[in-house]
Amino acid sequence: MYQTFTMDLAGRTLKVDINRVGKQANGCAFMQYGETTVLCTATASEKPREGIDFFPLSVEYEEKLYAVGKIPGGFNKREGKASENAILTSRVIDRPMRPLFPKDYRNDVALNNMVMSVDPACRPELVAMLGAAIATCISDIPFDGPCAMTQVGLVDGEFVVNPSQEQWKNGDLNLTVASTSEKVIMIEAGANEVPEKKMIEAIYMAHEINQTIIAFINQIVAEVGKPKHEYTSCAIPEELFEEMKKLVSPEEMETAVFTDDKQTREENIRKITEKFEEAFAEKEEWLAVLGEAVYQYQKKTVRKMILKDHKRPDGREITQIRPLAAEVDLIPRVHGSAMFTRGQTQICNVCTLAPLSEVQRIDGLDENEVNKRYMHHYNFPSYSVGETKPSRGPGRREIGHGALAERALIPVLPSEEEFPYAIRTVSETFESNGSTSMASTCASCMSLMAAGVPIKKMVAGISCGLVTGDTDDDYVLLTDIQGLEDFFGDMDFKVTGTTEGITAIQMDIKIHGLTRPIVEGAIARCLEARLFIMDNCMKPAISAPRPTVGEYAPKIIQIQINPEKIGDVVGQRGKTINTIIERTGVKIDISDEGAVSVCGTDKAMMDAAVEMIKIITTDFEEGQVFTGKVVSIKEFGAFIEFAPGKEGMVHISKISKERINRVEDVLTLGDKVTVVCLGKDKMGRISFSMKDVAQQ
């Protein structure tokens, strides 16, 4: 017999079935919220994976298109690789849950979340997040839960808890908050310049709601939860640490890591590691974990330096930002380019503009096909960190960083009506030593302005780190963390925004949650830092969007036609519009409302295309003058094409003021002539005159 648990969550029923399906998984929750259904499972291997120094957690969010009554596109007609939304959702589930597993646990763990039906009023991502936590909590897998997640939207100035798909898409806030019973453990947000104070209010509203969900999960665990299984600890032997300290004192380790140059630090650690390898050459069990032990030794040293001495590895003050530099137009011929440098983190961003026909079309769990007009892509090659690895395309980290920078800039982009372009920015990581996603945000903002995109305000981003002690009050916040402080610290709190408010947040932690003073302090610190970056680095490089797009960017002319005339412009099987494109070399987009965008780089050809469209969509009246080409000659007259797919006839009597016996005596195929419209003849054809042009 399976058991069903229900609770009221934001005015809808959340239902959880346990032992109904997936009974062979370590834990399985069959989730239903409204009519959104997600199957969530948690499984773990019996033994730890050998030869690794990390916890092998895999989180999958599977979008089944039957959930919204769609058959997948493409030849195979089955779901392929995970969509960008699926990858980002998997990351949002992973980030709060990973720190709650034991640090010395090396068994493979897989959290699978399969979306089986979607109710537009209940977002499947939220259901998967809750289901993953429930499945893990009731399983025998060691886990220091429960944890819960709540989403908050902002519609017409009012907070909406667990908003519908439509509210999420069109509101001013997309906030996801994960909590334990005591603290906030994850924040993810996209916002339309939401002030810091209002953002904090929303975060802790979600935190309070999470407490009701945690009580619900505790009830489920109490009734159906399994005892947690024993596991083989992979903790570093304390004896090894003691021997390492005898060979390299804490003071020597501090000297090795205390430098602002990443390569120098890595060389120092390499020499120390070689010293340990020589000393422990006969102890194979120690050599097997030596890499992790050196890492832990560095970590303890750096944390002690920061927490007790307020001393950062590169010598900076706690609130000090690394040296900044910015420039634009460093790449010729592209539509826009900018480079942003912060210490040893350097991003070059290139902006490309295109007609709206080149928007990205997304086949996902939205019942309506989604078009993505602004695309931000982030690349992280191995040379940026001094490594030698083949490029395998973007991984989850690259997709996540690109999405964060994209989310940061969407609120300041002009509307399609104001700027009828598809926009792509690409961040190339030239050098990395911490928080490249925030450097990407700054570089992208400048690149957009350099390309002539009329963004509403400047956006900058920065990351705040954290080192904690033994009590909640014992901590140090670090402005602009570098790689070492990220690796050895407890938090990576990224915030982007304008002078008016926040546009995006992404918070990752490695501990069991943050107190409210830490959250408020980090948000305040990020505000101060991003304003400093804008005023002292970005504005001196480019202070406002350029008034026009660049020389090599496509130009767009927009006109409005009667929607009933769209078919005339397109023509049978697209013949008319394709003829215009072939003759002028432009690109043409037509909306269902009759908005026509003509895109090209040759102004004369664009004007010619616009004129053709205007002629095609004009209701012909007597007295209008056209220029056309002779396309057919008959005994009784000649046919003149005055626009693609549009012809009129000049009767032989209307060709010349003098009498002519043969049309060929005056006209030949291909001649360009000027004619005046006489209206329509008895057969409904447009009738032209050449001889009466001068009278008009």
Phi and psi in degrees as a GROMACS rama.xvg file:
@    title "Ramachandran Plot"
@    xaxis  label "Phi"
@    yaxis  label "Psi"
@TYPE xy
-92.4668  162.471  TYR-2
-118.033  143.225  GLN-3
-117.385  132.831  THR-4
-122.642  138.579  PHE-5
-134.858  153.873  THR-6
-150.298  155.169  MET-7
-86.3952  123.613  ASP-8
-130.181  109.537  LEU-9
54.5404  41.3235  ALA-10
83.2181  4.92258  GLY-11
-129.093  159.834  ARG-12
-90.1456  124.833  THR-13
-97.9502  120.192  LEU-14
-117.466  135.21  LYS-15
-126.372  119.944  VAL-16
-100.93  127.076  ASP-17
-114.311  136.593  ILE-18
66.4981  22.1836  ASN-19
-89.8772  -39.7915  ARG-20
-139.148  169.533  VAL-21
57.7905  41.7944  GLY-22
-71.1378  -17.8838  LYS-23
-87.7848  -8.94399  GLN-24
-73.9281  156.239  ALA-25
-60.0957  -35.3995  ASN-26
-152.839  140.55  GLY-27
-145.453  132.048  CYS-28
-126.956  122.119  ALA-29
-95.2276  103.552  PHE-30
-98.2418  141.895  MET-31
-143.995  125.234  GLN-32
-129.2  113.066  TYR-33
62.5404  -124.298  GLY-34
-110.96  12.8738  GLU-35
-82.2628  127.619  THR-36
-123.182  129.236  THR-37
-136.657  131.156  VAL-38
-94.9763  121.043  LEU-39
-119.997  127.615  CYS-40
-130.161  151.897  THR-41
-130.4  125.306  ALA-42
-132.765  153.894  THR-43
-140.841  147.159  ALA-44
-73.465  157.357  SER-45
-73.3783  -31.011  GLU-46
-124.75  156.695  LYS-47
-69.0201  151.415  PRO-48
-77.1113  131.816  ARG-49
-82.4277  150.613  GLU-50
77.577  20.7555  GLY-51
-125.116  155.582  ILE-52
-121.186  28.4506  ASP-53
-142.259  166.487  PHE-54
-85.9695  116.969  PHE-55
-84.002  77.3207  PRO-56
-96.5652  132.148  LEU-57
-121.901  125.409  SER-58
-119.312  127.137  VAL-59
-125.037  136.33  GLU-60
-120.506  110.298  TYR-61
-102.752  123.501  GLU-62
-97.6498  110.966  GLU-63
-96.336  120.235  LYS-64
-70.1501  -16.957  LEU-65
-64.4179  -17.6463  TYR-66
-62.3762  -23.6922  ALA-67
-122.424  22.1416  VAL-68
69.0588  34.0009  GLY-69
-115.995  150.291  LYS-70
-101.564  130.802  ILE-71
-57.4103  145.425  PRO-72
-75.6396  177.185  GLY-73
91.5691  177.027  GLY-74
-73.356  -40.5425  PHE-75
-75.9139  -23.2808  ASN-76
58.3074  34.9654  LYS-77
-143.698  159.604  ARG-78
-59.9955  137.937  GLU-79
-104.416  -138.516  GLY-80
-66.4461  159.52  LYS-81
-61.2772  140.066  ALA-82
-72.6625  168.365  SER-83
-62.034  -39.8208  GLU-84
-62.9944  -39.4427  ASN-85
-64.4881  -41.0887  ALA-86
-64.6712  -44.474  ILE-87
-65.5913  -37.7828  LEU-88
-65.4604  -41.9791  THR-89
-58.3122  -40.5434  SER-90
-66.1091  -38.1189  ARG-91
-67.4948  -32.5787  VAL-92
-73.4309  -41.4006  ILE-93
-63.6686  -45.8917  ASP-94
-61.1544  -44.0216  ARG-95
-78.3723  -25.8474  PRO-96
-84.1462  -33.9229  MET-97
-54.9204  -45.3304  ARG-98
-65.9183  -14.9473  PRO-99
-88.5498  -5.68681  LEU-100
-85.2056  153.758  PHE-101
-58.3138  139.036  PRO-102
-66.6129  -23.3316  LYS-103
-101.264  17.6722  ASP-104
-90.7126  127.105  TYR-105
-124.757  10.5313  ARG-106
-72.2307  142.07  ASN-107
-65.9609  133.077  ASP-108
-127.494  132.989  VAL-109
-123.766  128.215  ALA-110
-112.49  110.965  LEU-111
-109.241  133.258  ASN-112
-130.869  111.276  ASN-113
-111.526  117.344  MET-114
-80.7442  121.724  VAL-115
-111.109  -23.2856  MET-116
-155.58  151.705  SER-117
-127.943  122.084  VAL-118
-98.0387  118.997  ASP-119
-56.0666  -20.2771  PRO-120
-81.0516  -13.4181  ALA-121
-132.167  106.142  CYS-122
-66.9056  128.576  ARG-123
-66.159  -27.3737  PRO-124
-60.1772  -42.5419  GLU-125
-64.5921  -42.6887  LEU-126
-62.7936  -40.2459  VAL-127
-64.7676  -40.6476  ALA-128
-60.2568  -46.9894  MET-129
-67.1671  -40.7739  LEU-130
-64.2856  -39.0078  GLY-131
-61.5651  -41.9027  ALA-132
-66.1173  -43.0787  ALA-133
-65.6924  -45.8341  ILE-134
-59.3896  -38.6957  ALA-135
-72.7206  -40.2051  THR-136
-64.3376  -39.0992  CYS-137
-83.3442  -9.75446  ILE-138
-79.5514  176.821  SER-139
-91.4772  10.8956  ASP-140
-79.3372  130.189  ILE-141
-57.9152  126.557  PRO-142
-161.267  128.338  PHE-143
-93.2732  56.2512  ASP-144
-97.7376  -161.839  GLY-145
-81.2829  166.497  PRO-146
-131.959  160.838  CYS-147
-143.484  160.778  ALA-148
-131.339  145.202  MET-149
-135.902  144.462  THR-150
-110.667  143.965  GLN-151
-129.573  131.649  VAL-152
-111.096  171.549  GLY-153
-134.314  108.098  LEU-154
-122.484  121.42  VAL-155
53.562  38.8905  ASP-156
81.5195  -0.197156  GLY-157
-113.887  139.669  GLU-158
-70.6342  140.787  PHE-159
-124.533  121.021  VAL-160
-83.0189  130.818  VAL-161
48.0951  64.8404  ASN-162
-65.5516  160.042  PRO-163
-71.8823  172.108  SER-164
-57.9879  -42.5824  GLN-165
-66.6404  -43.2531  GLU-166
-66.1453  -36.8178  GLN-167
-65.3676  -39.3651  TRP-168
-74.0834  -37.0931  LYS-169
-107.417  -4.44731  ASN-170
-78.5814  179.143  GLY-171
-95.645  0.501655  ASP-172
-149.174  132.146  LEU-173
-121.885  95.3427  ASN-174
-118.093  129.659  LEU-175
-121.218  126.432  THR-176
-126.449  129.444  VAL-177
-110.85  143.544  ALA-178
-140.611  154.712  SER-179
-95.7229  -170.588  THR-180
-70.1558  -11.6214  SER-181
-119.202  -38.069  GLU-182
-137.178  162.873  LYS-183
-78.0086  133.803  VAL-184
-118.879  -11.7811  ILE-185
-159.225  139.017  MET-186
-133.699  131.65  ILE-187
-135.893  127.687  GLU-188
-148.492  145.313  ALA-189
-125.121  136.734  GLY-190
-148.465  151.607  ALA-191
-95.3936  72.458  ASN-192
53.8524  52.8604  GLU-193
-79.5066  127.465  VAL-194
-60.2553  152.039  PRO-195
-56.3705  -43.1708  GLU-196
-62.4358  -42.0118  LYS-197
-69.5779  -35.2831  LYS-198
-63.7529  -43.3137  MET-199
-63.028  -39.9328  ILE-200
-59.2313  -43.9084  GLU-201
-66.4353  -40.0966  ALA-202
-59.5161  -44.9632  ILE-203
-83.8678  -16.7007  TYR-204
-65.3975  -45.5775  MET-205
-63.3602  -39.3819  ALA-206
-60.791  -40.1352  HIS-207
-65.9543  -42.0488  GLU-208
-64.6237  -35.4554  ILE-209
-59.6874  -30.9557  ASN-210
-65.6511  -34.6325  GLN-211
-69.5081  -35.5989  THR-212
-69.3803  -39.4385  ILE-213
-62.8149  -39.6065  ILE-214
-61.7592  -39.0458  ALA-215
-64.5074  -43.6175  PHE-216
-64.7623  -41.37  ILE-217
-58.9361  -37.297  ASN-218
-63.283  -42.858  GLN-219
-63.86  -46.2455  ILE-220
-61.8377  -39.5584  VAL-221
-61.6434  -32.3212  ALA-222
-92.3411  -35.8451  GLU-223
-128.465  1.61096  VAL-224
-67.4035  145.515  GLY-225
-93.7754  152.222  LYS-226
-63.9226  142.477  PRO-227
-72.6297  138.441  LYS-228
-81.1981  156.787  HIS-229
-74.525  152.025  GLU-230
-144.215  160.996  TYR-231
-81.5713  118.037  THR-232
-73.3918  137.712  SER-233
-110.039  26.3139  CYS-234
-66.997  149.699  ALA-235
-72.2963  130.418  ILE-236
-58.4411  134.574  PRO-237
-63.0126  -30.7265  GLU-238
-60.7099  -37.2664  GLU-239
-64.2115  -42.4193  LEU-240
-60.9034  -40.9434  PHE-241
-63.6144  -40.7384  GLU-242
-68.2138  -36.7413  GLU-243
-63.4129  -39.9598  MET-244
-66.6096  -28.3925  LYS-245
-70.0202  -35.7461  LYS-246
-80.6844  -39.8415  LEU-247
-132.052  110.772  VAL-248
-70.1948  158.7  SER-249
-55.2708  -33.5994  PRO-250
-67.202  -39.3592  GLU-251
-66.7905  -40.0964  GLU-252
-65.095  -38.2071  MET-253
-62.9871  -41.7376  GLU-254
-62.8354  -37.7393  THR-255
-65.8571  -38.7712  ALA-256
-92.4866  -12.3139  VAL-257
-84.0071  82.3075  PHE-258
-157.76  149.809  THR-259
-89.9854  1.55292  ASP-260
-106.043  119.298  ASP-261
-61.9493  -42.7038  LYS-262
-64.877  -39.8439  GLN-263
-62.8086  -43.6411  THR-264
-61.5985  -45.8115  ARG-265
-63.5297  -36.3274  GLU-266
-66.8275  -40.586  GLU-267
-60.8065  -43.5397  ASN-268
-68.7267  -34.0596  ILE-269
-61.772  -42.7706  ARG-270
-66.1799  -40.141  LYS-271
-64.0105  -41.8406  ILE-272
-62.2558  -41.6693  THR-273
-61.6662  -37.4717  GLU-274
-62.6321  -42.3375  LYS-275
-66.2179  -41.8686  PHE-276
-61.0571  -39.6638  GLU-277
-66.4519  -42.3228  GLU-278
-69.3633  -32.2032  ALA-279
-106.793  24.4492  PHE-280
-57.8797  -28.8116  ALA-281
-95.9976  1.65264  GLU-282
-112.436  87.4147  LYS-283
-61.5611  -35.7606  GLU-284
-66.9029  -29.9377  GLU-285
-77.6176  -40.7345  TRP-286
-60.231  -32.402  LEU-287
-64.4038  -26.6994  ALA-288
-117.633  13.6405  VAL-289
-64.119  -39.9266  LEU-290
-58.0859  -46.0985  GLY-291
-65.7447  -35.9843  GLU-292
-66.8015  -40.6008  ALA-293
-64.4237  -41.0277  VAL-294
-58.8093  -46.5503  TYR-295
-65.4463  -35.965  GLN-296
-64.8606  -45.4829  TYR-297
-59.1465  -44.1803  GLN-298
-60.4088  -47.444  LYS-299
-62.0214  -37.9287  LYS-300
-66.1782  -48.7912  THR-301
-64.1967  -43.3141  VAL-302
-64.2084  -39.255  ARG-303
-64.8289  -43.0971  LYS-304
-58.0838  -45.45  MET-305
-73.8752  -48.7071  ILE-306
-71.2846  -45.5076  LEU-307
-90.1275  -37.2842  LYS-308
-106.168  -6.07456  ASP-309
52.0795  42.5229  HIS-310
-118.228  116.432  LYS-311
-90.4595  152.057  ARG-312
-55.7288  -32.3308  PRO-313
-97.9219  9.71098  ASP-314
84.9513  2.0333  GLY-315
-74.1063  160.072  ARG-316
-72.1752  163.347  GLU-317
-59.5506  -35.8155  ILE-318
-100.938  6.19238  THR-319
-84.092  135.429  GLN-320
-90.5545  145.023  ILE-321
-63.0619  163.408  ARG-322
-53.9251  136.133  PRO-323
-112.11  148.444  LEU-324
-152.999  146.441  ALA-325
-149.085  146.785  ALA-326
-153.449  157.859  GLU-327
-123.751  164.375  VAL-328
64.3103  30.9535  ASP-329
-80.4949  -17.9756  LEU-330
-108.325  118.766  ILE-331
-73.6888  154.088  PRO-332
74.0167  -22.5202  ARG-333
-71.4392  165.865  VAL-334
-73.057  -28.8427  HIS-335
-168.268  143.699  GLY-336
-150.338  151.362  SER-337
-155.711  151.488  ALA-338
-128.168  134.439  MET-339
-123.629  128.398  PHE-340
-124.656  131.842  THR-341
-136.232  102.495  ARG-342
62.8825  -127.536  GLY-343
-97.894  22.5267  GLN-344
-109.791  124.086  THR-345
-140.166  125.898  GLN-346
-124.104  131.62  ILE-347
-107.779  125.492  CYS-348
-116.323  135.828  ASN-349
-120.356  130.72  VAL-350
-105.905  135.231  CYS-351
-125.297  134.249  THR-352
-110.315  145.621  LEU-353
-152.863  163.435  ALA-354
-64.6077  161.597  PRO-355
-64.1927  -16.5568  LEU-356
-63.9881  -15.7175  SER-357
-99.7728  17.7742  GLU-358
-63.3302  155.348  VAL-359
-83.0649  129.768  GLN-360
-99.9874  129.288  ARG-361
-113.528  125.753  ILE-362
-100.534  92.5758  ASP-363
-133.96  -154.964  GLY-364
-88.5874  11.1755  LEU-365
-82.6348  130.356  ASP-366
-62.5333  -26.7998  GLU-367
-100.295  139.753  ASN-368
-60.1358  133.218  GLU-369
-100.944  131.876  VAL-370
-105.831  132.314  ASN-371
-109.588  109.695  LYS-372
-83.1438  -38.0096  ARG-373
-107.928  126.437  TYR-374
-123.616  126.647  MET-375
-117.369  122.975  HIS-376
-116.719  139.874  HIS-377
-123.795  131.449  TYR-378
-121.712  140.167  ASN-379
-131.991  80.4071  PHE-380
-71.2929  156.445  PRO-381
-65.5573  -29.7583  SER-382
-64.0852  -20.6699  TYR-383
-66.8754  -19.0517  SER-384
-120.362  19.998  VAL-385
72.3285  24.0345  GLY-386
-109.29  165.908  GLU-387
-121.456  98.9994  THR-388
-139.374  146.096  LYS-389
-70.5113  150.292  PRO-390
-80.0467  126.626  SER-391
-115.204  17.7159  ARG-392
84.6922  172.952  GLY-393
-68.4344  134.497  PRO-394
-97.1966  -171.142  GLY-395
-62.9727  -36.3327  ARG-396
-64.563  -45.3441  ARG-397
-63.5074  -42.0602  GLU-398
-64.0641  -40.5645  ILE-399
-65.1787  -43.5793  GLY-400
-66.0528  -40.5215  HIS-401
-62.5126  -41.7872  GLY-402
-66.0464  -35.512  ALA-403
-65.5165  -47.2703  LEU-404
-64.9248  -36.6199  ALA-405
-62.9973  -47.0041  GLU-406
-61.9392  -33.6559  ARG-407
-65.0448  -31.5175  ALA-408
-100.968  -18.2026  LEU-409
-54.2296  -41.529  ILE-410
-62.6292  -20.5598  PRO-411
-103.776  2.32571  VAL-412
-74.4074  147.235  LEU-413
-71.1813  157.434  PRO-414
-71.0276  166.556  SER-415
-62.1982  -34.2158  GLU-416
-67.768  -37.0612  GLU-417
-75.3571  -33.8033  GLU-418
-147.324  89.31  PHE-419
-79.2149  60.0409  PRO-420
-126.369  149.265  TYR-421
-83.9254  142.088  ALA-422
-128.357  130.448  ILE-423
-128  128.631  ARG-424
-117.672  139.865  THR-425
-124.459  122.698  VAL-426
-97.4482  117.403  SER-427
-101.759  120.334  GLU-428
-80.946  109.905  THR-429
-83.4681  -34.2843  PHE-430
-154.188  142.032  GLU-431
-135.836  127.785  SER-432
-150.423  55.5448  ASN-433
106.306  128.513  GLY-434
58.4137  52.7042  SER-435
-69.1898  -27.018  THR-436
-64.3496  -35.8593  SER-437
-74.7434  -35.2413  MET-438
-64.854  -35.4302  ALA-439
-63.1682  -39.4036  SER-440
-60.7927  -46.6885  THR-441
-65.2843  -45.3103  CYS-442
-65.1602  -39.831  ALA-443
-63.8554  -42.0025  SER-444
-59.6048  -46.2093  CYS-445
-68.0616  -37.4425  MET-446
-64.0717  -41.0277  SER-447
-61.7961  -44.2861  LEU-448
-65.4781  -39.1934  MET-449
-65.3603  -29.8957  ALA-450
-80.3892  -5.60578  ALA-451
87.1675  17.0574  GLY-452
-78.8513  119.916  VAL-453
-78.0802  68.5177  PRO-454
-65.8874  151.457  ILE-455
-74.8738  -37.1364  LYS-456
-150.426  161.508  LYS-457
-77.9088  141.944  MET-458
-122.368  135.937  VAL-459
-134.082  163.845  ALA-460
-143.993  154.894  GLY-461
-152.684  159.336  ILE-462
-116.165  140.326  SER-463
-114.951  133.237  CYS-464
-106.433  179.314  GLY-465
-152.724  138.678  LEU-466
-128.695  125.627  VAL-467
-110.187  155.3  THR-468
-105.057  -145.162  GLY-469
-85.3286  -17.0977  ASP-470
-124.506  165.525  THR-471
-63.7856  -26.1547  ASP-472
-88.5453  -6.81306  ASP-473
-99.603  93.8154  ASP-474
-156.879  162.439  TYR-475
-134.87  127.075  VAL-476
-90.5942  138.664  LEU-477
-120.219  121.984  LEU-478
-80.8868  135.385  THR-479
57.5327  72.7216  ASP-480
-75.7008  139.919  ILE-481
-91.5261  176.36  GLN-482
-54.6224  -44.3316  GLY-483
-62.9253  -40.0826  LEU-484
-71.9224  -27.9288  GLU-485
-70.4857  -47.9026  ASP-486
-61.4444  -43.5558  PHE-487
-98.0443  -8.98473  PHE-488
-87.3697  -172.542  GLY-489
-108.507  -8.91146  ASP-490
-154.84  146.406  MET-491
-129.541  99.033  ASP-492
-107.791  101.334  PHE-493
-99.2649  132.654  LYS-494
-135.751  131.647  VAL-495
-118.765  155.624  THR-496
176.935  178.128  GLY-497
-100.485  -169.358  THR-498
-70.1665  -18.099  THR-499
-96.2849  -25.5826  GLU-500
176.912  -176.619  GLY-501
-86.1814  139.834  ILE-502
-111.774  -22.0572  THR-503
-161.323  148.944  ALA-504
-137.877  141  ILE-505
-142.087  119.555  GLN-506
-119.391  123.015  MET-507
-116.511  139.127  ASP-508
-135.891  163.317  ILE-509
-117.307  5.15199  LYS-510
-116.684  -177.887  ILE-511
-89.1547  39.0921  HIS-512
118.179  165.222  GLY-513
-120.238  142.655  LEU-514
-78.0358  163.132  THR-515
-61.1595  -41.161  ARG-516
-58.7612  -34.5574  PRO-517
-67.8344  -45.7461  ILE-518
-60.4291  -48.6131  VAL-519
-64.6697  -39.5493  GLU-520
-65.3495  -40.5099  GLY-521
-65.7645  -42.7584  ALA-522
-64.2366  -41.5814  ILE-523
-65.4077  -41.8871  ALA-524
-63.0663  -39.9097  ARG-525
-67.8576  -35.7569  CYS-526
-61.546  -49.3347  LEU-527
-58.7379  -42.155  GLU-528
-71.6659  -41.0447  ALA-529
-69.7414  -32.7217  ARG-530
-65.9995  -38.3081  LEU-531
-63.4528  -42.8066  PHE-532
-63.3547  -44.0242  ILE-533
-61.9031  -47.887  MET-534
-72.4136  -35.1613  ASP-535
-104.513  -7.1845  ASN-536
-131.979  -54.2833  CYS-537
-74.3739  -47.5022  MET-538
-63.0482  -37.4796  LYS-539
-63.077  -26.6545  PRO-540
-81.5397  -44.4733  ALA-541
-160.186  120.602  ILE-542
-96.6741  -16.1832  SER-543
-156.402  159.49  ALA-544
-62.5403  144.062  PRO-545
-66.4878  148.209  ARG-546
-68.1164  -23.7178  PRO-547
-137.943  160.85  THR-548
-71.0794  161.955  VAL-549
-72.8292  173.126  GLY-550
-56.3028  -40.9926  GLU-551
-94.3207  -2.66475  TYR-552
-80.3859  147.917  ALA-553
-65.8484  144.084  PRO-554
-100.487  150.856  LYS-555
-128.891  129.455  ILE-556
-109.788  131.223  ILE-557
-112.709  134.388  GLN-558
-133.838  161.014  ILE-559
-112.777  130.651  GLN-560
-120.709  164.018  ILE-561
-64.892  123.799  ASN-562
-53.5  -27.4946  PRO-563
-69.3426  -15.075  GLU-564
-95.0009  -0.631306  LYS-565
-57.0962  -42.5222  ILE-566
-60.6545  -34.4575  GLY-567
-65.8383  -39.5801  ASP-568
-69.9164  -40.1357  VAL-569
-72.2862  -44.3713  VAL-570
79.3583  171.048  GLY-571
-65.0125  122.424  GLN-572
55.2312  29.7257  ARG-573
77.6497  13.3066  GLY-574
-64.0763  -43.7691  LYS-575
-66.3929  -50.0427  THR-576
-65.9471  -36.4801  ILE-577
-66.6909  -33.6255  ASN-578
-65.7673  -41.9335  THR-579
-60.4998  -44.0711  ILE-580
-64.0188  -42.9174  ILE-581
-64.0404  -38.1273  GLU-582
-76.2502  -29.6687  ARG-583
-112.178  -18.4131  THR-584
75.32  15.6824  GLY-585
-93.7938  172.133  VAL-586
-111.949  141.093  LYS-587
-127.191  127.778  ILE-588
-117.771  136.444  ASP-589
-129.124  123.773  ILE-590
-84.2322  166.003  SER-591
-63.3789  -22.2101  ASP-592
-87.9439  -0.696321  GLU-593
92.5054  11.4769  GLY-594
-79.2469  120.185  ALA-595
-109.285  126.655  VAL-596
-113.235  123.45  SER-597
-107.644  119.866  VAL-598
-118.185  133.49  CYS-599
-173.212  -177.191  GLY-600
-114.299  -14.7068  THR-601
-100.786  109.76  ASP-602
-60.1162  -39.8987  LYS-603
-63.8089  -42.082  ALA-604
-68.8836  -36.8516  MET-605
-63.2693  -43.2461  MET-606
-62.8599  -37.9832  ASP-607
-64.4278  -41.674  ALA-608
-64.3262  -42.5913  ALA-609
-61.7142  -41.2146  VAL-610
-64.0789  -40.3225  GLU-611
-61.0511  -44.2804  MET-612
-64.5139  -42.003  ILE-613
-62.3605  -40.6438  LYS-614
-64.2703  -44.8879  ILE-615
-61.386  -35.5279  ILE-616
-95.7588  3.11716  THR-617
-88.7266  135.101  THR-618
-74.4214  121.38  ASP-619
-71.1521  134.14  PHE-620
-129.306  151.257  GLU-621
-60.5299  134.131  GLU-622
101.41  -12.4365  GLY-623
-70.5779  140.315  GLN-624
-108.279  133.198  VAL-625
-130.331  156.503  PHE-626
-112.54  128.717  THR-627
-142.886  -176.419  GLY-628
-120.186  139.399  LYS-629
-72.8078  118.2  VAL-630
-113.704  -13.3249  VAL-631
-158.008  139.69  SER-632
-122.962  128.683  ILE-633
-121.961  172.402  LYS-634
-63.73  -32.0783  GLU-635
-92.2403  -6.72046  PHE-636
163.293  -164.974  GLY-637
-130.401  146.648  ALA-638
-98.93  130.505  PHE-639
-113.178  123.42  ILE-640
-89.2683  113.71  GLU-641
-104.524  -6.15711  PHE-642
-162.959  155.773  ALA-643
-52.5929  122.651  PRO-644
79.246  3.04383  GLY-645
-120.93  122.168  LYS-646
-130.821  153.115  GLU-647
-138.56  164.047  GLY-648
-113.014  136.8  MET-649
-103.314  114.388  VAL-650
-67.2087  150.81  HIS-651
-55.4921  -30.249  ILE-652
-75.914  -11.776  SER-653
-107.517  8.37195  LYS-654
-81.0456  -46.2662  ILE-655
-136.492  153.567  SER-656
-69.1311  -27.3918  LYS-657
-87.8447  152.254  GLU-658
-69.4343  134.398  ARG-659
-123.38  149.199  ILE-660
-91.5657  -32.4688  ASN-661
-132.78  138.813  ARG-662
-59.1052  -38.5541  VAL-663
-63.7771  -16.4891  GLU-664
-68.3985  -21.6144  ASP-665
-115.752  -39.3562  VAL-666
-117.8  148.117  LEU-667
-130.622  158.417  THR-668
-57.6062  134.687  LEU-669
94.3789  -11.0458  GLY-670
-61.4633  141.791  ASP-671
-97.0147  129.01  LYS-672
-135.314  157.551  VAL-673
-106.339  131.894  THR-674
-132.599  160.997  VAL-675
-119.338  140.15  VAL-676
-77.5797  133.595  CYS-677
-105.87  2.32548  LEU-678
105.526  -149.235  GLY-679
-118.51  145.563  LYS-680
-83.3615  -174.377  ASP-681
-63.3649  -23.5766  LYS-682
-91.8126  3.94062  MET-683
85.7216  4.82495  GLY-684
-84.8077  151.539  ARG-685
-71.9253  131.305  ILE-686
-108.573  131.47  SER-687
-117.423  161.216  PHE-688
-135.84  136.041  SER-689
-91.9311  -37.4676  MET-690
-72.8205  -18.1231  LYS-691
-96.8614  5.95732  ASP-692
-62.0673  -43.3222  VAL-693
-62.4244  -24.1863  ALA-694
-77.9695  -12.1865  GLN-695
